[in-house]
Amino acid sequence: MHDVPAFAAALQRVRRQAGLTYRELADRAHYSHAHLVRATSGKQLPTWDVTAAFLTGCGVPAELLPVWRRHWEAAVRDAQDVVELLRTAETLQDLGTALAALARPRSSRSLEQLTGIPRTTIQAWFQGARMPGRDRLDRLVRAVGATLAERAAVADALDRISSGRPRAAA
């Protein structure tokens, strides 16, 4: 259950096993019918809040929510292989896309609170409109809990893009 379609299919199975229609689930989960349908579409990962409400509305016990949270976090990361995005990044925009994927699902507001970096700066990095400084970028990368491989790939991509050298052939 490490990708978005598999996660969505698992949510769909939980709803079916609970014997609920989307409308019945909407009443229990306090999210709109459309929100819940989108959660199981497999096109986009729902937020954790929507996921938790979905599961709770289907009667999933609270003690199982941490297990679901780990699966959800894996789907967030695997929605785009961040290390691969960083390894192939050739432009500031590519770097921004990879950084946004790494920081997902956090909002720029929550990232600002977590790191002390203004959200306008973070947004500019994600949009590829501004080159991140090494220290501030490292603060962001550490704050989102990046793995060692992700941190190394970020540093390499930043060095490569800021120096203008092409990426090494695979």
Helices and strands as residue ranges (DSSP letters): H 4-18, H 22-29, H 33-39, H 48-57, G 62-64, H 65-78, H 82-88, H 92-103, H 108-115, H 119-126, H 134-143, H 148-163
